[in-house]
Amino acid sequence: MHTSAENNSMATIEQIAQGYDVSRDYDYYNTKLASRLILPYCQHKDVIEVGCATGQMTEELVLMARSLTVIEPSSRYAVMMRERFQEKLRVINAFTDDVKEELRAEVVILASLLHHLERPAQLLDSCRRFLRPGGVLLATVPNMRSLHRRVGVKSGMIDSVYATTSRNVFFDQPGRFDKERLRELFEQNGFEVGELFGYMLKPFSSEQMMRLELGWDVIDALFELGREFEALSSQLFISARLKERSKP
């Protein structure tokens, strides 16, 4: 039986899913750039993707992975993935906590997901059981210290880089991460951090960036500049493995 909080989360997810298509939003670029960092980990591996939305990363993972399982709580997105990819992957329409069967993979992906949760530690805990020994968990989140948020503070549009924006409200994004907070989340929940870095330079809000209609040559340049000026990057990438238990 679901709690009222879980029922509210499901209702919010379904409401967003009814009108949200990643391909028409700036998140399309975020997803494709995240794929560049995630795909090298997935070649010929058994992979679990948690939360697929409209499948912009899924379409690349299915070509790279040995096997792909998608765990997607939205029934709309789950149906969409089954119809689109047929037998090429497996789709489980559920929250991770509700998956009762034994699922194990070498790679578990939480792309652009942790900042949507009031209790991200709970998701990390529920995903631990999906990792095979030596497996890696990969995640991306927005960086609250991004250049565009700093511009927002300097221009008086927001009071703090950690402030809640209208986009945060619409997409139900309570999480606020910077590099230190992201590392702390993983280390406090039994993970050993491998890579942790920022990428993508984003001078303006997502809506403003979309209106600029930038080509991929500019997007590629901004991606690289985000690596160079990491403190100002708009996105964070982390890879982590379960800490080995010390022998008695």
C-alpha positions in Angstrom: 0.0 0.0 0.0 1.3 3.4 -0.9 1.5 6.3 1.5 -0.2 9.6 0.8 3.2 11.1 -0.1 3.9 8.4 -2.6 0.4 8.8 -4.1 1.0 12.5 -4.4 4.4 11.8 -6.1 2.7 9.4 -8.6 0.0 12.0 -9.4 2.7 14.6 -10.0 4.7 12.3 -12.2 1.7 11.4 -14.3 0.6 15.1 -14.6 4.1 16.2 -15.8 4.3 13.2 -18.2 1.1 14.1 -19.9 2.5 17.4 -21.2 6.3 17.0 -21.1 8.4 15.8 -24.0 12.2 16.1 -23.5 12.8 16.6 -27.2 11.0 19.9 -27.0 12.8 21.2 -23.9 16.3 22.4 -23.1 16.6 19.1 -21.2 17.1 17.5 -24.5 20.6 18.9 -24.7 21.2 18.0 -21.0 20.2 14.4 -21.7 22.3 14.0 -24.9 25.3 15.5 -23.2 24.8 13.2 -20.2 24.7 10.3 -22.6 28.2 11.2 -23.8 29.5 10.7 -20.3 27.4 7.6 -19.4 27.5 5.5 -22.6 31.3 4.6 -22.3 30.4 2.8 -19.0 27.7 0.8 -20.7 29.3 -0.9 -23.6 28.4 -4.6 -23.6 27.1 -4.3 -20.0 23.8 -5.2 -18.3 22.3 -1.8 -17.6 19.3 -0.5 -15.5 18.1 3.0 -16.4 15.9 4.5 -13.7 13.5 7.0 -15.1 13.6 7.3 -18.9 11.0 10.1 -19.7 10.6 10.1 -23.5 13.7 8.0 -24.1 16.3 10.3 -25.5 19.0 8.5 -23.5 17.3 5.1 -23.8 17.5 5.1 -27.6 21.3 5.3 -27.3 21.6 2.9 -24.4 19.7 0.2 -26.2 22.4 0.2 -29.0 25.3 0.1 -26.5 24.3 -2.2 -23.7 24.3 -6.0 -23.7 20.9 -5.8 -22.0 18.8 -2.9 -20.9 16.0 -2.7 -18.2 14.1 0.5 -17.7 12.4 1.2 -14.4 9.8 4.0 -15.0 7.1 5.1 -12.6 5.1 7.0 -15.2 2.6 4.7 -17.0 2.5 7.0 -20.0 6.3 6.9 -20.5 6.4 3.1 -19.8 3.8 2.4 -22.5 5.7 4.7 -24.8 8.9 2.8 -24.3 7.3 -0.6 -24.8 5.7 0.5 -28.0 8.8 2.2 -29.3 11.5 -0.4 -28.5 9.4 -3.6 -28.5 11.7 -6.6 -27.5 14.9 -4.5 -27.4 14.6 -3.7 -23.7 12.5 -4.6 -20.7 10.3 -1.9 -19.1 9.1 -2.2 -15.4 6.4 0.4 -14.6 7.1 1.0 -10.9 9.0 3.0 -8.4 12.3 1.3 -7.5 11.0 0.5 -4.0 8.1 -1.5 -5.5 10.4 -3.8 -7.7 10.2 -7.1 -5.8 12.1 -9.3 -8.2 15.9 -9.9 -8.2 17.4 -7.5 -10.6 21.1 -7.1 -11.0 23.2 -5.1 -13.4 26.7 -3.8 -13.9 25.6 -0.3 -14.4 22.6 1.6 -12.8 21.8 5.0 -14.2 20.0 7.9 -12.4 20.2 10.6 -14.9 18.6 14.0 -14.0 16.6 12.3 -11.2 17.9 12.8 -7.7 16.9 16.5 -7.6 13.3 15.5 -8.1 13.2 13.8 -4.7 12.5 15.0 -1.2 14.6 12.0 0.1 17.2 11.2 -2.6 19.0 9.0 0.0 16.0 6.6 -0.1 16.5 6.1 -3.9 20.2 5.4 -3.5 19.4 2.9 -0.8 16.7 1.1 -3.0 19.1 1.0 -5.9 22.0 -0.6 -4.0 20.4 -4.1 -4.4 20.4 -3.6 -8.2 24.2 -3.4 -8.4 26.3 -6.5 -9.0 29.6 -6.7 -7.1 31.9 -4.1 -8.6 29.0 -2.4 -10.4 28.8 1.3 -10.9 26.0 3.8 -10.3 26.0 6.9 -12.5 24.0 10.0 -11.9 23.6 13.6 -13.2 22.0 16.6 -11.4 21.8 20.3 -12.1 24.5 22.4 -10.3 23.0 25.1 -8.2 26.1 27.2 -8.5 25.7 27.3 -12.3 26.6 30.5 -14.1 23.0 31.2 -15.0 21.9 31.0 -11.4 24.7 33.4 -10.5 23.5 35.8 -13.2 20.1 35.5 -11.7 21.4 36.6 -8.3 23.4 39.5 -9.7 20.4 40.7 -11.8 18.1 40.5 -8.8 15.9 37.8 -10.3 16.6 35.3 -7.5 17.9 35.9 -3.9 20.2 32.9 -3.8 21.7 30.3 -6.2 19.8 27.8 -4.2 16.5 29.6 -4.6 13.4 27.8 -6.0 12.6 28.9 -9.5 9.3 28.6 -11.4 10.9 25.7 -13.3 11.8 23.9 -10.1 8.1 24.3 -9.0 6.7 23.1 -12.3 8.9 20.0 -12.5 8.6 19.3 -8.8 12.4 19.7 -8.1 13.0 20.1 -4.3 16.7 18.9 -4.5 19.5 21.5 -4.4 22.9 20.1 -5.3 26.4 21.5 -5.7 29.5 19.4 -6.0 30.1 19.1 -2.2 26.4 18.2 -1.4 26.4 15.6 -4.1 29.6 13.9 -2.8 28.2 14.0 0.7 25.0 12.3 -0.3 26.8 9.4 -1.9 29.5 9.0 0.8 26.9 9.1 3.6 24.9 6.4 1.9 27.6 3.7 1.5 29.2 4.7 -1.8 32.7 5.4 -2.8 32.9 8.2 -5.3 34.9 7.7 -8.5 34.5 10.6 -10.9 32.7 13.8 -9.9 32.9 16.8 -12.1 30.9 19.6 -13.7 30.1 20.0 -17.4 28.1 22.4 -19.7 28.2 26.2 -19.4 24.8 27.7 -19.5 24.7 31.5 -19.3 20.9 31.9 -19.2 17.7 30.1 -18.1 16.5 27.0 -20.0 13.7 29.0 -21.6 16.1 31.7 -22.7 18.6 29.2 -24.1 15.8 27.5 -26.1 14.9 30.8 -27.7 18.5 31.3 -28.9 18.1 28.2 -31.1 21.8 27.4 -30.7 23.4 24.9 -33.1 25.3 21.8 -31.9 28.6 23.5 -32.6 27.8 26.1 -29.9 26.4 23.4 -27.6 29.5 21.3 -28.0 31.7 24.4 -27.2 29.6 25.1 -24.1 29.9 21.5 -23.0 33.7 21.7 -23.1 33.8 25.1 -21.4 31.8 23.7 -18.6 34.6 21.2 -18.1 37.2 24.0 -18.1 35.2 26.3 -15.8 33.8 23.6 -13.6 32.7 25.9 -10.8 30.3 27.6 -13.2 29.0 24.5 -14.9 25.2 23.8 -15.1 25.4 20.0 -14.7 27.2 17.6 -12.4 28.2 14.0 -13.2 29.1 11.4 -10.6 30.2 7.8 -10.8 30.2 5.7 -7.6 30.6 2.1 -6.4 29.4 0.5 -3.1 32.0 0.7 -0.4 33.7 -2.6 0.4 32.9 -3.8 3.8 36.0 -4.1 5.9 37.0 -7.6 6.8 36.8 -8.6 10.5 
